[in-house]
Amino acid sequence: MTVRYRHYKGGLYELVCEATMEADHTPIIVYRAANGSIWCRPKAVFFEMVEVDGVKVQRFQEID
């Protein structure tokens, strides 16, 4: 099952896996952009709320 997300700036991404940072055991989200590039962010950052024009929104919103 593919889980897809839309970044608050509009990009589409597919969750690849959850990993663990070797140095400090931080949970990391590995994800793929629509153009095929692979990215990673700490899980807390991937799922955090950000402020856009004075409104709090999810950095990545799960989509169907």
C-alpha positions, 0 to 999 in steps of 0.5 A: 500500500502506497501512502502519499502526502502533499507538502504544504507548498504543493509537492507530492510525495510517497512515503518509502519507509521509517528509518532510524538515524544511527548516530542518535536513534532519531526516527527518520521518514524516508520519502520520494518526490514525484520526480523520483528524488529521495529525501529524509527528515526527522519524523517529528519535523515531517509531521509537525505543524508549520505556520503559513499566512498566520494559520497552522497547517501540517507540513505534509498532509496525507492524501488518498 
